[in-house]
Amino acid sequence: MTAEAPTVTVRIPTPLRAYTGGADELLVPGRTVGEILASLGQTHAGLRERVVDEHGAVRGFVNLFLDSRNVERLQGAATPVSEGAVLSIIPAVAGGASPRGRP
Amino acid sequence: MIRLPTHLRRDLEQVVGAAYPSESCGVLVGQVRAANGRDGQPHTEVVRFVQLANLEAERAGDRYTMDPDGLLAADEAARAARLEIVGVWHSHPDHPAQPSATDRKAAWIGWSYVIASVGPSGVTEVRSWRLAGEQFVEEPLQ
């Protein structure tokens, strides 16, 4: 018998709550970060694409944290998750007065 | 419309002035009230601001990249207080308080972007912007 997938809390930042009907947190099942994001994509159209690209890689303007650890420093989308963990979607923030393209 | 209390604006200007000539940055924490007023725009109430490290060590004079770990901590603290990150603030040393192409590249719809123009004598201008489609639109800053 296959054990049920753990359920984690996914924290949604303000800019992405349009995809969740305003919800700031979702309970999502999955065994890995990738499965969590896939589950999100099935229930909230458009959200997954804002977080990962067509190859499943986390987009450069997003950071994913599993509890307090950046998923990029773990196993990326293959990072296993445990019951009750918190996956935070944190927008990458950058900018400045420098015009785009200026070396 | 975004409401930034006078004491917060004063404190923010001090932080920005102290960081000059480097760009300083951080997030705004508060609440967004749904658009139900005459103007049909959301109203953002800023309760506090958080300064975060600018990771642009070599280009800090005209660029900023916020520390992701600091962003996570700010998000967690906001949620614990039943608040949320409602926007971003950063400074433009010797440059107008208007979004640049660099600002536009990494901007997110749904957040306010407060920009403070700062020079040797301190902050000269503070303006707030929101992304509407592909363009920044200025929003009233009270």
gemmi code that builds the backbone of each chain (N, CA, C; Angstrom):
import gemmi

chains = {
    "A": [
        ("MET", (0.856, -1.206, 0.000), (0.000, 0.000, 0.000), (0.884, 1.247, 0.000)),
        ("THR", (0.586, 2.167, -0.895), (1.378, 3.386, -0.997), (0.904, 4.376, 0.049)),
        ("ALA", (1.856, 4.928, 0.804), (1.507, 5.916, 1.814), (0.996, 7.177, 1.135)),
        ("GLU", (0.075, 7.855, 1.801), (-0.436, 9.108, 1.260), (0.670, 10.140, 1.236)),
        ("ALA", (0.565, 11.037, 0.246), (1.550, 12.105, 0.154), (1.353, 13.062, 1.316)),
        ("PRO", (2.455, 13.613, 1.828), (2.319, 14.604, 2.892), (1.617, 15.863, 2.388)),
        ("THR", (1.077, 16.599, 3.311), (0.436, 17.879, 2.990), (1.271, 19.010, 3.567)),
        ("VAL", (1.591, 19.976, 2.742), (2.371, 21.120, 3.205), (1.566, 22.396, 3.038)),
        ("THR", (1.971, 23.406, 3.761), (1.365, 24.729, 3.629), (2.191, 25.525, 2.634)),
        ("VAL", (1.545, 26.013, 1.606), (2.234, 26.850, 0.633), (1.814, 28.300, 0.896)),
        ("ARG", (2.782, 29.144, 1.135), (2.502, 30.553, 1.414), (2.579, 31.347, 0.120)),
        ("ILE", (1.538, 32.077, -0.149), (1.397, 32.814, -1.400), (1.664, 34.293, -1.158)),
        ("PRO", (2.589, 34.898, -1.890), (2.832, 36.333, -1.710), (1.713, 37.157, -2.335)),
        ("THR", (1.580, 38.369, -1.893), (0.508, 39.238, -2.368), (0.394, 39.291, -3.894)),
        ("PRO", (1.508, 39.437, -4.624), (1.381, 39.557, -6.084), (0.814, 38.315, -6.780)),
        ("LEU", (0.782, 37.194, -6.117), (0.276, 35.980, -6.758), (-1.087, 35.552, -6.225)),
        ("ARG", (-1.676, 36.339, -5.361), (-2.949, 35.926, -4.773), (-4.116, 36.071, -5.736)),
        ("ALA", (-3.893, 36.739, -6.832), (-4.939, 36.791, -7.853), (-5.209, 35.399, -8.408)),
        ("TYR", (-4.224, 34.513, -8.316), (-4.372, 33.150, -8.822), (-4.996, 32.217, -7.789)),
        ("THR", (-5.138, 32.713, -6.568), (-5.657, 31.842, -5.503), (-6.955, 32.377, -4.909)),
        ("GLY", (-7.571, 33.295, -5.595), (-8.789, 33.889, -5.068), (-8.550, 34.702, -3.811)),
        ("GLY", (-7.337, 35.171, -3.657), (-7.003, 35.992, -2.500), (-6.398, 35.222, -1.336)),
        ("ALA", (-6.347, 33.905, -1.442), (-5.820, 33.100, -0.339), (-4.331, 33.344, -0.162)),
        ("ASP", (-3.883, 33.516, 1.078), (-2.458, 33.736, 1.348), (-1.747, 32.438, 1.731)),
        ("GLU", (-2.523, 31.388, 1.960), (-1.947, 30.084, 2.272), (-2.835, 28.998, 1.681)),
        ("LEU", (-2.193, 27.936, 1.215), (-2.927, 26.799, 0.679), (-2.338, 25.517, 1.255)),
        ("LEU", (-3.159, 24.553, 1.505), (-2.689, 23.225, 1.911), (-2.620, 22.368, 0.654)),
        ("VAL", (-1.437, 21.849, 0.375), (-1.218, 21.167, -0.900), (-0.511, 19.832, -0.658)),
        ("PRO", (-0.966, 18.750, -1.299), (-0.296, 17.454, -1.135), (0.833, 17.288, -2.140)),
        ("GLY", (1.844, 16.509, -1.714), (2.932, 16.207, -2.632), (4.124, 15.668, -1.872)),
        ("ARG", (4.944, 14.892, -2.567), (6.110, 14.292, -1.908), (7.381, 15.090, -2.121)),
        ("THR", (7.363, 15.927, -3.140), (8.521, 16.768, -3.430), (8.027, 18.185, -3.744)),
        ("VAL", (8.985, 19.109, -3.795), (8.622, 20.483, -4.149), (7.979, 20.503, -5.535)),
        ("GLY", (8.526, 19.719, -6.446), (7.969, 19.650, -7.795), (6.536, 19.161, -7.805)),
        ("GLU", (6.242, 18.145, -6.992), (4.875, 17.620, -6.930), (3.936, 18.645, -6.319)),
        ("ILE", (4.423, 19.361, -5.334), (3.611, 20.413, -4.705), (3.223, 21.454, -5.758)),
        ("LEU", (4.208, 21.874, -6.534), (3.933, 22.892, -7.553), (3.004, 22.351, -8.634)),
        ("ALA", (3.169, 21.083, -8.980), (2.281, 20.472, -9.974), (0.847, 20.428, -9.440)),
        ("SER", (0.704, 20.091, -8.174), (-0.630, 20.062, -7.561), (-1.245, 21.458, -7.575)),
        ("LEU", (-0.428, 22.442, -7.287), (-0.906, 23.826, -7.323), (-1.409, 24.189, -8.716)),
        ("GLY", (-0.664, 23.739, -9.707), (-1.043, 24.053, -11.076), (-2.364, 23.436, -11.471)),
        ("GLN", (-2.667, 22.287, -10.875), (-3.920, 21.612, -11.214), (-5.123, 22.301, -10.591)),
        ("THR", (-4.915, 22.928, -9.468), (-6.041, 23.538, -8.748), (-6.122, 25.053, -8.920)),
        ("HIS", (-5.014, 25.681, -9.324), (-4.992, 27.141, -9.466), (-4.312, 27.495, -10.780)),
        ("ALA", (-5.128, 27.646, -11.788), (-4.628, 27.887, -13.139), (-3.716, 29.103, -13.188)),
        ("GLY", (-2.569, 28.920, -13.817), (-1.646, 30.019, -14.041), (-0.619, 30.208, -12.949)),
        ("LEU", (-0.871, 29.682, -11.772), (0.050, 29.932, -10.661), (1.388, 29.230, -10.854)),
        ("ARG", (1.324, 27.979, -11.229), (2.570, 27.214, -11.382), (3.499, 27.871, -12.403)),
        ("GLU", (2.921, 28.367, -13.499), (3.738, 28.961, -14.556), (4.443, 30.232, -14.100)),
        ("ARG", (3.913, 30.889, -13.074), (4.586, 32.070, -12.561), (5.790, 31.692, -11.709)),
        ("VAL", (5.827, 30.451, -11.260), (6.873, 30.026, -10.340), (7.967, 29.205, -11.032)),
        ("VAL", (7.577, 28.314, -11.941), (8.548, 27.487, -12.641), (8.361, 27.617, -14.143)),
        ("ASP", (9.437, 27.305, -14.869), (9.351, 27.385, -16.335), (8.853, 26.054, -16.898)),
        ("GLU", (8.895, 25.950, -18.228), (8.345, 24.756, -18.873), (9.143, 23.496, -18.561)),
        ("HIS", (10.364, 23.679, -18.042), (11.193, 22.528, -17.690), (11.095, 22.182, -16.205)),
        ("GLY", (10.277, 22.949, -15.489), (10.126, 22.715, -14.064), (11.155, 23.416, -13.206)),
        ("ALA", (11.996, 24.220, -13.804), (13.009, 24.948, -13.034), (12.387, 26.218, -12.455)),
        ("VAL", (12.805, 26.542, -11.248), (12.272, 27.740, -10.588), (12.728, 28.976, -11.364)),
        ("ARG", (11.803, 29.851, -11.636), (12.118, 31.043, -12.407), (13.064, 31.969, -11.626)),
        ("GLY", (13.829, 32.714, -12.372), (14.850, 33.548, -11.751), (14.285, 34.643, -10.867)),
        ("PHE", (13.040, 35.026, -11.082), (12.503, 36.121, -10.282), (11.674, 35.621, -9.105)),
        ("VAL", (11.884, 34.336, -8.745), (11.166, 33.740, -7.618), (12.154, 32.962, -6.760)),
        ("ASN", (11.961, 33.020, -5.473), (12.705, 32.162, -4.548), (11.720, 31.237, -3.838)),
        ("LEU", (12.090, 30.003, -3.692), (11.270, 29.049, -2.943), (12.020, 28.636, -1.697)),
        ("PHE", (11.344, 28.715, -0.571), (11.947, 28.305, 0.690), (11.127, 27.178, 1.285)),
        ("LEU", (11.793, 26.095, 1.622), (11.153, 24.998, 2.336), (11.524, 25.176, 3.803)),
        ("ASP", (10.549, 25.557, 4.575), (10.797, 26.044, 5.929), (11.775, 27.216, 5.791)),
        ("SER", (12.935, 27.172, 6.313), (13.804, 28.345, 6.219), (14.944, 28.164, 5.224)),
        ("ARG", (14.887, 27.107, 4.439), (15.980, 26.811, 3.538), (15.583, 27.061, 2.088)),
        ("ASN", (16.468, 27.762, 1.369), (16.228, 28.032, -0.037), (16.304, 26.725, -0.822)),
        ("VAL", (15.257, 26.413, -1.530), (15.152, 25.154, -2.269), (16.287, 25.003, -3.270)),
        ("GLU", (16.767, 26.145, -3.754), (17.875, 26.137, -4.711), (19.121, 25.513, -4.103)),
        ("ARG", (19.290, 25.647, -2.814), (20.458, 25.096, -2.116), (20.214, 23.662, -1.654)),
        ("LEU", (19.013, 23.158, -1.888), (18.696, 21.775, -1.520), (18.710, 20.964, -2.817)),
        ("GLN", (17.625, 20.317, -3.139), (17.596, 19.511, -4.359), (16.630, 20.073, -5.395)),
        ("GLY", (16.362, 21.358, -5.307), (15.483, 21.978, -6.282), (14.106, 21.353, -6.252)),
        ("ALA", (13.534, 21.128, -7.409), (12.186, 20.557, -7.499), (12.134, 19.142, -6.925)),
        ("ALA", (13.264, 18.469, -6.849), (13.298, 17.098, -6.326), (13.383, 17.058, -4.808)),
        ("THR", (13.443, 18.206, -4.190), (13.565, 18.252, -2.737), (12.356, 17.586, -2.087)),
        ("PRO", (12.583, 16.562, -1.261), (11.446, 15.918, -0.602), (10.866, 16.819, 0.487)),
        ("VAL", (9.580, 16.674, 0.710), (8.922, 17.462, 1.739), (8.311, 16.531, 2.773)),
        ("SER", (8.125, 17.031, 3.958), (7.534, 16.239, 5.023), (6.220, 16.869, 5.471)),
        ("GLU", (5.425, 16.084, 6.101), (4.117, 16.557, 6.561), (4.263, 17.791, 7.444)),
        ("GLY", (3.463, 18.792, 7.123), (3.477, 19.984, 7.946), (4.520, 21.023, 7.584)),
        ("ALA", (5.304, 20.750, 6.577), (6.324, 21.726, 6.179), (5.647, 22.951, 5.572)),
        ("VAL", (6.423, 24.021, 5.482), (5.921, 25.257, 4.899), (6.773, 25.599, 3.685)),
        ("LEU", (6.142, 25.745, 2.541), (6.831, 26.139, 1.317), (6.443, 27.584, 1.025)),
        ("SER", (7.410, 28.475, 1.106), (7.136, 29.892, 0.898), (7.577, 30.320, -0.499)),
        ("ILE", (6.676, 30.951, -1.201), (7.013, 31.541, -2.500), (7.355, 32.994, -2.221)),
        ("ILE", (8.603, 33.352, -2.460), (9.077, 34.707, -2.166), (9.553, 35.347, -3.467)),
        ("PRO", (8.894, 36.407, -3.909), (9.356, 37.075, -5.127), (10.791, 37.580, -4.982)),
        ("ALA", (11.565, 37.446, -6.028), (12.891, 38.058, -6.040), (12.692, 39.537, -6.322)),
        ("VAL", (13.368, 40.372, -5.572), (13.172, 41.814, -5.703), (14.494, 42.479, -6.039)),
        ("ALA", (14.493, 43.223, -7.126), (15.696, 43.917, -7.552), (15.287, 45.117, -8.389)),
        ("GLY", (16.242, 45.970, -8.633), (15.961, 47.144, -9.450), (17.049, 48.166, -9.274)),
        ("GLY", (16.681, 49.425, -9.423), (17.636, 50.486, -9.244), (17.545, 51.541, -10.312)),
        ("ALA", (18.223, 52.615, -10.083), (18.168, 53.751, -10.993), (18.848, 53.462, -12.315)),
        ("SER", (19.724, 52.461, -12.320), (20.465, 52.152, -13.527), (19.544, 51.707, -14.627)),
        ("PRO", (19.645, 52.287, -15.825), (18.770, 51.867, -16.914), (19.136, 50.478, -17.397)),
        ("ARG", (18.148, 49.753, -17.880), (18.354, 48.399, -18.371), (19.332, 48.424, -19.533)),
        ("GLY", (20.245, 47.502, -19.494), (21.204, 47.391, -20.583), (22.472, 48.165, -20.331)),
        ("ARG", (22.436, 49.006, -19.315), (23.641, 49.755, -19.020), (24.663, 48.814, -18.387)),
        ("PRO", (25.860, 48.791, -18.871), (26.849, 47.850, -18.316), (27.268, 48.236, -16.907)),
    ],
    "B": [
        ("MET", (-3.922, 54.144, -3.914), (-3.427, 55.108, -2.934), (-2.687, 54.369, -1.829)),
        ("ILE", (-1.604, 54.939, -1.397), (-0.840, 54.343, -0.300), (-0.670, 55.383, 0.798)),
        ("ARG", (-0.915, 54.934, 1.996), (-0.787, 55.834, 3.144), (0.456, 55.437, 3.938)),
        ("LEU", (1.392, 56.360, 3.997), (2.639, 56.157, 4.728), (2.660, 57.195, 5.841)),
        ("PRO", (2.410, 56.779, 7.082), (2.358, 57.741, 8.202), (3.605, 58.612, 8.255)),
        ("THR", (3.406, 59.826, 8.724), (4.487, 60.807, 8.749), (5.727, 60.301, 9.475)),
        ("HIS", (5.530, 59.644, 10.607), (6.701, 59.185, 11.377), (7.457, 58.102, 10.637)),
        ("LEU", (6.755, 57.278, 9.877), (7.435, 56.251, 9.090), (8.189, 56.894, 7.925)),
        ("ARG", (7.570, 57.848, 7.299), (8.241, 58.517, 6.194), (9.506, 59.210, 6.691)),
        ("ARG", (9.419, 59.827, 7.843), (10.589, 60.501, 8.402), (11.704, 59.487, 8.682)),
        ("ASP", (11.332, 58.385, 9.283), (12.332, 57.343, 9.587), (12.924, 56.765, 8.300)),
        ("LEU", (12.070, 56.563, 7.316), (12.535, 56.012, 6.042), (13.531, 56.968, 5.385)),
        ("GLU", (13.226, 58.244, 5.424), (14.125, 59.224, 4.819), (15.473, 59.247, 5.548)),
        ("GLN", (15.458, 59.031, 6.837), (16.726, 58.987, 7.577), (17.548, 57.788, 7.138)),
        ("VAL", (16.891, 56.656, 6.981), (17.590, 55.440, 6.560), (18.174, 55.614, 5.167)),
        ("VAL", (17.376, 56.178, 4.293), (17.819, 56.397, 2.915), (18.995, 57.372, 2.885)),
        ("GLY", (18.877, 58.437, 3.658), (19.942, 59.425, 3.696), (21.229, 58.855, 4.253)),
        ("ALA", (21.123, 57.989, 5.243), (22.311, 57.405, 5.849), (23.019, 56.451, 4.884)),
        ("ALA", (22.270, 55.856, 3.964), (22.858, 54.887, 3.031), (23.499, 55.574, 1.835)),
        ("TYR", (23.124, 56.816, 1.570), (23.676, 57.547, 0.425), (25.212, 57.552, 0.494)),
        ("PRO", (25.901, 57.351, -0.631), (25.427, 57.335, -2.014), (25.008, 55.964, -2.537)),
        ("SER", (24.868, 54.996, -1.665), (24.408, 53.679, -2.127), (22.886, 53.626, -2.141)),
        ("GLU", (22.365, 52.757, -2.991), (20.932, 52.497, -2.972), (20.617, 51.646, -1.755)),
        ("SER", (19.562, 52.021, -1.051), (19.059, 51.217, 0.058), (17.702, 50.671, -0.351)),
        ("CYS", (17.278, 49.628, 0.325), (16.050, 48.959, -0.102), (15.408, 48.205, 1.048)),
        ("GLY", (14.161, 47.841, 0.830), (13.454, 47.043, 1.817), (12.008, 46.863, 1.423)),
        ("VAL", (11.221, 46.411, 2.356), (9.820, 46.159, 2.073), (8.926, 46.989, 2.977)),
        ("LEU", (7.711, 47.161, 2.512), (6.685, 47.863, 3.264), (5.712, 46.818, 3.789)),
        ("VAL", (5.353, 46.943, 5.033), (4.471, 45.960, 5.669), (3.188, 46.652, 6.117)),
        ("GLY", (2.084, 46.032, 5.852), (0.816, 46.633, 6.264), (-0.350, 45.829, 5.757)),
        ("GLN", (-1.359, 46.530, 5.281), (-2.572, 45.879, 4.786), (-3.066, 46.589, 3.538)),
        ("VAL", (-3.682, 45.816, 2.684), (-4.303, 46.390, 1.496), (-5.804, 46.258, 1.645)),
        ("ARG", (-6.476, 47.344, 1.540), (-7.926, 47.337, 1.624), (-8.499, 47.333, 0.211)),
        ("ALA", (-9.473, 46.491, 0.010), (-10.027, 46.320, -1.335), (-10.515, 47.644, -1.890)),
        ("ALA", (-10.537, 47.710, -3.201), (-10.974, 48.920, -3.883), (-12.481, 49.057, -3.740)),
        ("ASN", (-12.898, 49.945, -2.842), (-14.335, 50.166, -2.694), (-14.656, 51.639, -2.508)),
        ("GLY", (-13.614, 52.440, -2.727), (-13.834, 53.873, -2.613), (-14.207, 54.486, -3.944)),
        ("ARG", (-14.326, 55.781, -3.953), (-14.721, 56.477, -5.163), (-13.711, 56.282, -6.291)),
        ("ASP", (-12.445, 56.177, -5.920), (-11.433, 56.087, -6.959), (-11.295, 54.682, -7.535)),
        ("GLY", (-11.915, 53.705, -6.921), (-11.866, 52.345, -7.439), (-10.512, 51.693, -7.338)),
        ("GLN", (-9.625, 52.278, -6.549), (-8.281, 51.736, -6.410), (-8.099, 51.151, -5.015)),
        ("PRO", (-7.230, 50.151, -4.906), (-6.961, 49.618, -3.560), (-6.251, 50.661, -2.705)),
        ("HIS", (-6.513, 50.600, -1.431), (-5.857, 51.499, -0.495), (-4.892, 50.692, 0.358)),
        ("THR", (-3.665, 51.111, 0.332), (-2.630, 50.409, 1.075), (-2.268, 51.201, 2.317)),
        ("GLU", (-2.288, 50.530, 3.450), (-1.913, 51.154, 4.719), (-0.580, 50.555, 5.154)),
        ("VAL", (0.436, 51.384, 5.248), (1.746, 50.903, 5.681), (1.838, 51.035, 7.193)),
        ("VAL", (2.183, 49.950, 7.842), (2.311, 49.914, 9.298), (3.774, 50.035, 9.715)),
        ("ARG", (4.645, 49.452, 8.930), (6.070, 49.579, 9.204), (6.847, 49.301, 7.922)),
        ("PHE", (8.129, 49.654, 7.956), (8.994, 49.283, 6.842), (10.187, 48.528, 7.400)),
        ("VAL", (10.752, 47.690, 6.546), (11.889, 46.873, 6.941), (13.012, 47.131, 5.951)),
        ("GLN", (14.167, 47.466, 6.452), (15.329, 47.603, 5.570), (15.964, 46.237, 5.396)),
        ("LEU", (16.313, 45.921, 4.156), (16.973, 44.648, 3.860), (18.304, 44.912, 3.179)),
        ("ALA", (19.176, 43.958, 3.279), (20.506, 44.113, 2.706), (20.432, 44.215, 1.188)),
        ("ASN", (21.230, 45.142, 0.640), (21.385, 45.255, -0.802), (22.582, 44.395, -1.182)),
        ("LEU", (22.336, 43.348, -1.951), (23.400, 42.415, -2.297), (24.276, 42.903, -3.447)),
        ("GLU", (23.957, 44.057, -4.014), (24.754, 44.604, -5.121), (25.977, 45.309, -4.546)),
        ("ALA", (26.994, 44.557, -4.221), (28.167, 45.127, -3.570), (28.905, 46.108, -4.471)),
        ("GLU", (29.038, 45.769, -5.759), (29.823, 46.610, -6.663), (28.986, 47.695, -7.343)),
        ("ARG", (27.692, 47.471, -7.483), (26.850, 48.437, -8.192), (25.819, 49.057, -7.266)),
        ("ALA", (26.120, 49.154, -5.993), (25.140, 49.654, -5.026), (24.757, 51.100, -5.285)),
        ("GLY", (25.547, 51.799, -6.075), (25.224, 53.183, -6.375), (24.022, 53.358, -7.257)),
        ("ASP", (23.711, 52.339, -8.052), (22.558, 52.484, -8.934), (21.767, 51.191, -9.121)),
        ("ARG", (22.012, 50.203, -8.300), (21.246, 48.951, -8.374), (21.038, 48.373, -6.985)),
        ("TYR", (19.984, 47.602, -6.867), (19.777, 46.871, -5.626), (19.233, 45.489, -5.948)),
        ("THR", (19.619, 44.557, -5.142), (19.041, 43.210, -5.144), (18.801, 42.867, -3.696)),
        ("MET", (17.567, 42.587, -3.363), (17.231, 42.321, -1.969), (17.647, 40.921, -1.559)),
        ("ASP", (18.134, 40.828, -0.361), (18.540, 39.556, 0.202), (17.324, 38.641, 0.343)),
        ("PRO", (17.277, 37.498, -0.350), (16.101, 36.618, -0.289), (15.819, 36.087, 1.114)),
        ("ASP", (16.869, 35.799, 1.860), (16.655, 35.305, 3.227), (16.009, 36.392, 4.087)),
        ("GLY", (16.413, 37.631, 3.836), (15.800, 38.736, 4.564), (14.345, 38.912, 4.176)),
        ("LEU", (14.058, 38.692, 2.904), (12.673, 38.782, 2.442), (11.819, 37.717, 3.119)),
        ("LEU", (12.353, 36.534, 3.223), (11.613, 35.462, 3.885), (11.325, 35.837, 5.330)),
        ("ALA", (12.334, 36.333, 6.021), (12.143, 36.713, 7.421), (11.102, 37.818, 7.554)),
        ("ALA", (11.145, 38.780, 6.640), (10.178, 39.874, 6.681), (8.772, 39.352, 6.420)),
        ("ASP", (8.658, 38.410, 5.496), (7.347, 37.825, 5.197), (6.815, 37.064, 6.405)),
        ("GLU", (7.667, 36.291, 7.033), (7.235, 35.520, 8.202), (6.821, 36.439, 9.346)),
        ("ALA", (7.578, 37.492, 9.560), (7.239, 38.441, 10.628), (5.922, 39.151, 10.324)),
        ("ALA", (5.719, 39.495, 9.085), (4.469, 40.160, 8.705), (3.282, 39.238, 8.952)),
        ("ARG", (3.417, 37.994, 8.518), (2.317, 37.040, 8.698), (2.027, 36.815, 10.178)),
        ("ALA", (3.077, 36.753, 10.986), (2.888, 36.544, 12.425), (2.092, 37.688, 13.046)),
        ("ALA", (2.213, 38.864, 12.454), (1.487, 40.040, 12.941), (0.169, 40.231, 12.195)),
        ("ARG", (-0.195, 39.236, 11.407), (-1.432, 39.293, 10.611), (-1.394, 40.462, 9.631)),
        ("LEU", (-0.208, 40.718, 9.129), (-0.021, 41.750, 8.115), (0.554, 41.084, 6.868)),
        ("GLU", (0.926, 41.866, 5.910), (1.528, 41.308, 4.710), (2.514, 42.312, 4.121)),
        ("ILE", (3.397, 41.808, 3.300), (4.287, 42.702, 2.557), (3.430, 43.341, 1.471)),
        ("VAL", (3.293, 44.661, 1.539), (2.410, 45.359, 0.603), (3.187, 46.099, -0.475)),
        ("GLY", (4.496, 46.127, -0.332), (5.268, 46.816, -1.351), (6.737, 46.821, -1.047)),
        ("VAL", (7.432, 47.540, -1.897), (8.891, 47.616, -1.868), (9.284, 49.085, -1.816)),
        ("TRP", (10.330, 49.389, -1.089), (10.867, 50.747, -1.160), (12.344, 50.661, -1.518)),
        ("HIS", (12.809, 51.639, -2.242), (14.243, 51.743, -2.477), (14.580, 53.180, -2.836)),
        ("SER", (15.843, 53.483, -2.848), (16.283, 54.852, -3.102), (16.966, 54.970, -4.451)),
        ("HIS", (16.935, 56.162, -4.975), (17.641, 56.509, -6.200), (18.609, 57.639, -5.858)),
        ("PRO", (19.871, 57.324, -5.598), (20.847, 58.375, -5.328), (21.064, 59.262, -6.538)),
        ("ASP", (20.847, 60.570, -6.360), (21.065, 61.542, -7.434), (20.291, 61.191, -8.697)),
        ("HIS", (19.090, 60.692, -8.509), (18.248, 60.269, -9.632), (16.789, 60.469, -9.220)),
        ("PRO", (15.942, 60.833, -10.179), (14.536, 61.094, -9.817), (13.831, 59.878, -9.205)),
        ("ALA", (12.785, 60.163, -8.465), (11.998, 59.112, -7.818), (11.006, 58.501, -8.796)),
        ("GLN", (11.518, 58.101, -9.945), (10.693, 57.499, -10.985), (11.267, 56.135, -11.332)),
        ("PRO", (10.401, 55.154, -11.627), (10.903, 53.810, -11.932), (11.753, 53.806, -13.194)),
        ("SER", (12.840, 53.078, -13.130), (13.703, 52.916, -14.285), (13.330, 51.629, -15.018)),
        ("ALA", (13.977, 51.421, -16.149), (13.763, 50.168, -16.869), (14.217, 48.987, -16.021)),
        ("THR", (15.245, 49.193, -15.227), (15.721, 48.150, -14.317), (14.660, 47.840, -13.267)),
        ("ASP", (14.019, 48.881, -12.764), (12.930, 48.674, -11.799), (11.789, 47.906, -12.441)),
        ("ARG", (11.469, 48.257, -13.668), (10.338, 47.636, -14.354), (10.588, 46.150, -14.602)),
        ("LYS", (11.828, 45.803, -14.852), (12.153, 44.430, -15.224), (11.775, 43.433, -14.150)),
        ("ALA", (11.923, 43.825, -12.891), (11.689, 42.876, -11.794), (10.455, 43.216, -10.979)),
        ("ALA", (9.583, 44.062, -11.508), (8.428, 44.504, -10.731), (7.293, 43.487, -10.776)),
        ("TRP", (6.462, 43.551, -9.750), (5.322, 42.641, -9.605), (4.034, 43.434, -9.498)),
        ("ILE", (3.024, 42.985, -10.231), (1.693, 43.579, -10.076), (1.162, 43.211, -8.700)),
        ("GLY", (0.577, 44.201, -8.028), (-0.018, 43.938, -6.723), (0.737, 44.579, -5.580)),
        ("TRP", (1.932, 45.064, -5.833), (2.724, 45.743, -4.813), (2.858, 47.229, -5.144)),
        ("SER", (3.034, 48.028, -4.106), (3.390, 49.430, -4.284), (4.912, 49.529, -4.321)),
        ("TYR", (5.401, 50.438, -5.110), (6.848, 50.666, -5.209), (7.118, 52.118, -4.831)),
        ("VAL", (7.615, 52.293, -3.635), (7.965, 53.623, -3.147), (9.431, 53.894, -3.469)),
        ("ILE", (9.672, 54.996, -4.125), (11.039, 55.358, -4.521), (11.372, 56.704, -3.901)),
        ("ALA", (12.532, 56.791, -3.284), (12.994, 58.033, -2.669), (14.218, 58.526, -3.417)),
        ("SER", (14.122, 59.744, -3.921), (15.285, 60.357, -4.556), (16.114, 61.010, -3.455)),
        ("VAL", (17.407, 60.712, -3.446), (18.255, 61.208, -2.359), (19.539, 61.803, -2.923)),
        ("GLY", (19.980, 62.893, -2.288), (21.230, 63.525, -2.679), (22.095, 63.762, -1.461)),
        ("PRO", (23.137, 64.543, -1.620), (24.049, 64.789, -0.491), (23.371, 65.434, 0.714)),
        ("SER", (22.294, 66.175, 0.480), (21.610, 66.856, 1.581), (20.419, 66.072, 2.120)),
        ("GLY", (20.192, 64.902, 1.563), (19.078, 64.087, 2.050), (18.054, 63.824, 0.969)),
        ("VAL", (16.903, 63.321, 1.395), (15.833, 62.961, 0.463), (15.176, 64.212, -0.084)),
        ("THR", (15.010, 64.244, -1.391), (14.387, 65.397, -2.042), (12.986, 65.097, -2.550)),
        ("GLU", (12.677, 63.813, -2.709), (11.383, 63.474, -3.292), (11.060, 62.023, -2.967)),
        ("VAL", (9.781, 61.764, -2.662), (9.321, 60.389, -2.439), (8.037, 60.197, -3.220)),
        ("ARG", (7.998, 59.186, -4.062), (6.818, 58.922, -4.877), (6.534, 57.431, -4.868)),
        ("SER", (5.277, 57.097, -5.164), (4.893, 55.690, -5.142), (4.269, 55.302, -6.474)),
        ("TRP", (4.511, 54.067, -6.858), (4.081, 53.589, -8.168), (3.522, 52.171, -8.041)),
        ("ARG", (2.632, 51.857, -8.982), (2.112, 50.498, -9.078), (2.170, 50.070, -10.536)),
        ("LEU", (2.348, 48.798, -10.730), (2.398, 48.270, -12.084), (0.970, 48.056, -12.584)),
        ("ALA", (0.662, 48.632, -13.733), (-0.634, 48.433, -14.376), (-0.345, 47.874, -15.763)),
        ("GLY", (-0.566, 46.582, -15.923), (-0.162, 45.965, -17.182), (1.346, 45.955, -17.262)),
        ("GLU", (1.879, 46.572, -18.294), (3.321, 46.594, -18.491), (3.964, 47.897, -18.039)),
        ("GLN", (3.158, 48.832, -17.582), (3.671, 50.152, -17.248), (3.462, 50.499, -15.773)),
        ("PHE", (4.361, 51.305, -15.274), (4.172, 51.840, -13.934), (3.240, 53.034, -14.002)),
        ("VAL", (2.345, 53.098, -13.034), (1.453, 54.244, -12.904), (1.629, 54.804, -11.503)),
        ("GLU", (1.758, 56.118, -11.428), (1.952, 56.697, -10.108), (0.661, 56.611, -9.311)),
        ("GLU", (0.804, 56.362, -8.009), (-0.355, 56.332, -7.138), (-0.187, 57.422, -6.075)),
        ("PRO", (-1.291, 57.964, -5.599), (-1.210, 58.995, -4.559), (-0.525, 58.443, -3.324)),
        ("LEU", (0.372, 59.247, -2.788), (1.095, 58.879, -1.569), (0.692, 59.884, -0.489)),
        ("GLN", (0.036, 59.384, 0.545), (-0.408, 60.270, 1.622), (0.423, 60.068, 2.876)),
    ],
}
model = gemmi.Model(1)
for chain_id, residues in chains.items():
    chain = gemmi.Chain(chain_id)
    for i, (resn, *xyz) in enumerate(residues, 1):
        res = gemmi.Residue()
        res.name, res.seqid = resn, gemmi.SeqId(i, " ")
        for name, pos in zip(("N", "CA", "C"), xyz):
            atom = gemmi.Atom()
            atom.name, atom.element = name, gemmi.Element(name[0])
            atom.pos, atom.b_iso = gemmi.Position(*pos), 0.0
            res.add_atom(atom)
        chain.add_residue(res)
    model.add_chain(chain)
structure = gemmi.Structure()
structure.add_model(model)
structure.setup_entities()
